[in-house]
Amino acid sequence: LRTEHLGEVAEKTLQARLRLASALADLGERAAAEQAIEAVRRAAAAHHGEDHVAVLVAENDLALLHAGSGRHAEARELYERCLSAQNRVRGPEDEQTVTTRVNLGVLLTQTGDFAAAEPLLTEAAASRARRLGVRHPLTIDADNSVALLWLAQGRLQDSLERFEDVLERSVEEHGEDHVACGRVLCSLGQVKTQLGRFGDAERYIRAPL
């Protein structure tokens, strides 16, 4: 319907097509989702140019899809191109730019490139704290990603303190029974286990159950 009334490359049509692709990915139809995202990216680039917001959103979505499929090198390349364009076109403090920075930082953490991941994640957390406040869910999410990075690096005391701070804010924002709080409790359990505090670890790990 949007295509018929607005045209194939109207921004609202492109957004609707990307939402459909996201729904396909959620259903496990990754090949169909990839085709749909690529079609949006090509159409938007041909009509609006390579740095148009619809192209960048499509590339970010495609990178997320590749990361979830284990295609890490392809995901990293897309994130890096997208981030470079967003920094240039939208600026480093724009939330879409910051979201791509977080996504790339998380990917680099998962693939073990900690030195590259840390500045991306810490800058993203600081940017969200400045713009949105420390209790905003997106800020909390970025801080949690920093804590996960530090846990992966073996910086146990740093990650413990950040997770405890994230948990406190998550409980205040969502309530203690929210799934986000459960994930942080499990992470705290992992830290406590590695620190040898097994009684505390069991309490944190069992709490979400």
C-alpha positions as CSV (number, residue, x, y, z in Angstrom):
1,L,0.0,0.0,0.0
2,R,2.8,2.4,0.9
3,T,4.6,1.6,-2.4
4,E,1.4,2.2,-4.4
5,H,0.7,5.6,-2.9
6,L,4.2,6.9,-2.0
7,G,6.5,5.2,-4.5
8,E,9.2,2.6,-4.0
9,V,11.9,5.0,-2.8
10,A,9.8,7.2,-0.6
11,E,11.3,7.3,2.9
12,K,8.2,5.9,4.6
13,T,8.1,3.1,2.1
14,L,11.8,2.2,2.7
15,Q,11.2,2.3,6.5
16,A,8.2,-0.1,6.1
17,R,10.3,-2.5,4.0
18,L,13.1,-2.5,6.6
19,R,10.5,-3.2,9.3
20,L,9.3,-6.2,7.3
21,A,12.9,-7.4,6.9
22,S,13.4,-7.2,10.6
23,A,10.2,-9.2,11.2
24,L,11.5,-11.9,8.8
25,A,14.8,-12.0,10.7
26,D,12.9,-12.4,14.0
27,L,11.1,-15.4,12.4
28,G,14.4,-17.0,11.5
29,E,14.0,-16.2,7.8
30,R,17.5,-14.8,7.5
31,A,18.0,-15.3,3.7
32,A,14.7,-13.5,3.0
33,A,15.6,-10.8,5.4
34,E,19.0,-10.3,3.8
35,Q,17.4,-10.0,0.3
36,A,14.8,-7.5,1.6
37,I,17.5,-5.3,3.3
38,E,19.8,-5.4,0.2
39,A,16.9,-4.4,-2.0
40,V,16.2,-1.4,0.2
41,R,19.8,-0.5,0.3
42,R,20.2,-0.6,-3.5
43,A,17.0,1.3,-4.2
44,A,17.9,4.0,-1.6
45,A,21.5,4.4,-2.8
46,A,20.4,4.6,-6.5
47,H,17.8,7.3,-5.8
48,H,19.2,9.2,-2.8
49,G,22.9,8.5,-2.8
50,E,25.2,6.2,-0.7
51,D,25.1,8.4,2.4
52,H,21.4,8.8,2.7
53,V,19.9,7.8,6.0
54,A,17.9,4.9,4.5
55,V,21.1,3.4,3.1
56,L,22.9,3.7,6.4
57,V,20.0,2.2,8.4
58,A,19.8,-0.7,5.9
59,E,23.6,-1.3,6.2
60,N,23.3,-1.2,10.0
61,D,20.4,-3.7,9.9
62,L,22.4,-5.9,7.4
63,A,25.5,-5.8,9.7
64,L,23.3,-6.9,12.7
65,L,22.0,-9.8,10.6
66,H,25.5,-10.9,9.6
67,A,26.7,-10.6,13.2
68,G,23.9,-12.9,14.3
69,S,24.8,-15.4,11.6
70,G,28.4,-15.5,12.6
71,R,29.5,-13.6,9.5
72,H,31.7,-11.3,11.6
73,A,34.1,-10.0,9.0
74,E,31.2,-8.8,6.7
75,A,29.4,-7.3,9.7
76,R,32.5,-5.4,10.8
77,E,33.1,-4.0,7.3
78,L,29.5,-2.8,7.1
79,Y,29.5,-1.3,10.6
80,E,32.8,0.6,9.9
81,R,31.6,2.0,6.6
82,C,28.2,3.0,8.2
83,L,29.9,4.6,11.2
84,S,32.3,6.6,9.0
85,A,29.4,7.9,6.9
86,Q,27.2,8.7,10.0
87,N,30.0,10.6,11.7
88,R,30.4,12.7,8.5
89,V,26.7,13.2,7.7
90,R,24.9,13.1,11.0
91,G,27.7,13.9,13.5
92,P,29.2,11.8,16.3
93,E,26.6,12.7,18.8
94,D,23.6,11.7,16.7
95,E,21.8,8.7,18.3
96,Q,21.9,6.6,15.1
97,T,25.7,7.2,15.0
98,V,26.0,6.2,18.6
99,T,23.9,3.1,18.1
100,T,26.2,1.9,15.3
101,R,29.2,2.6,17.6
102,V,27.7,0.4,20.2
103,N,26.8,-2.4,17.7
104,L,30.4,-2.3,16.4
105,G,31.9,-2.3,19.9
106,V,29.8,-5.3,20.9
107,L,30.8,-7.2,17.7
108,L,34.5,-6.4,18.4
109,T,34.1,-7.6,22.0
110,Q,32.6,-10.9,20.8
111,T,35.5,-11.4,18.3
112,G,38.2,-10.5,20.9
113,D,39.4,-7.2,19.5
114,F,39.2,-5.5,22.9
115,A,41.5,-2.6,22.1
116,A,39.3,-1.5,19.3
117,A,36.0,-2.1,21.2
118,E,36.8,-0.1,24.3
119,P,36.9,3.4,22.9
120,L,33.8,2.8,20.9
121,L,31.8,1.6,23.9
122,T,33.1,4.1,26.4
123,E,32.5,7.0,24.0
124,A,29.0,5.8,23.3
125,A,28.2,5.4,27.0
126,A,29.5,8.9,27.7
127,S,27.6,10.4,24.8
128,R,24.3,8.9,25.9
129,A,24.9,10.0,29.5
130,R,25.4,13.6,28.3
131,R,22.4,13.7,25.9
132,L,19.9,11.3,27.6
133,G,21.0,11.2,31.2
134,V,22.5,8.3,33.2
135,R,19.2,6.7,33.9
136,H,17.9,6.4,30.4
137,P,17.6,2.8,29.2
138,L,19.9,3.4,26.2
139,T,22.6,4.8,28.5
140,I,22.2,1.8,30.9
141,D,22.5,-0.5,27.9
142,A,25.7,1.1,26.7
143,D,27.2,0.9,30.3
144,N,26.3,-2.8,30.4
145,S,28.2,-3.3,27.2
146,V,31.2,-1.6,28.7
147,A,31.0,-3.9,31.7
148,L,30.7,-7.0,29.5
149,L,33.8,-5.8,27.6
150,W,35.8,-5.5,30.9
151,L,34.6,-8.9,32.0
152,A,35.9,-10.4,28.7
153,Q,39.2,-8.6,29.3
154,G,39.5,-10.0,32.8
155,R,39.1,-6.6,34.5
156,L,37.0,-8.2,37.1
157,Q,36.9,-5.4,39.7
158,D,36.1,-2.8,37.1
159,S,33.3,-4.9,35.6
160,L,31.9,-5.7,39.0
161,E,31.6,-2.1,39.9
162,R,30.0,-1.2,36.6
163,F,27.6,-4.1,36.7
164,E,26.5,-3.1,40.2
165,D,25.9,0.4,39.0
166,V,24.0,-0.8,36.0
167,L,21.8,-3.1,38.2
168,E,20.9,-0.3,40.5
169,R,19.8,1.9,37.7
170,S,18.0,-0.9,35.9
171,V,16.0,-1.7,39.0
172,E,15.1,1.9,39.4
173,E,14.1,2.2,35.7
174,H,12.4,-1.1,35.1
175,G,11.7,-2.8,38.4
176,E,13.6,-5.8,39.9
177,D,11.6,-8.4,37.9
178,H,12.4,-7.0,34.5
179,V,14.4,-9.2,32.1
180,A,17.1,-6.6,31.8
181,C,17.8,-6.9,35.5
182,G,17.9,-10.7,35.2
183,R,20.6,-10.4,32.6
184,V,22.7,-8.1,34.8
185,L,22.3,-10.5,37.7
186,C,23.6,-13.4,35.7
187,S,26.6,-11.3,34.6
188,L,27.3,-10.4,38.2
189,G,27.2,-14.1,39.0
190,Q,29.9,-14.7,36.4
191,V,32.1,-12.0,37.8
192,K,31.6,-13.3,41.4
193,T,32.5,-16.8,40.2
194,Q,35.7,-15.6,38.6
195,L,36.6,-13.7,41.8
196,G,36.0,-16.9,43.8
197,R,33.0,-15.5,45.7
198,F,30.9,-18.6,45.0
199,G,28.2,-18.0,47.6
200,D,27.5,-14.6,46.2
201,A,27.7,-16.0,42.7
202,E,25.1,-18.6,43.3
203,R,22.7,-16.0,44.8
204,Y,23.0,-13.7,41.8
205,I,22.7,-16.6,39.3
206,R,19.6,-18.0,41.0
207,A,17.9,-14.6,41.5
208,P,16.4,-14.4,37.9
209,L,15.0,-17.9,38.1
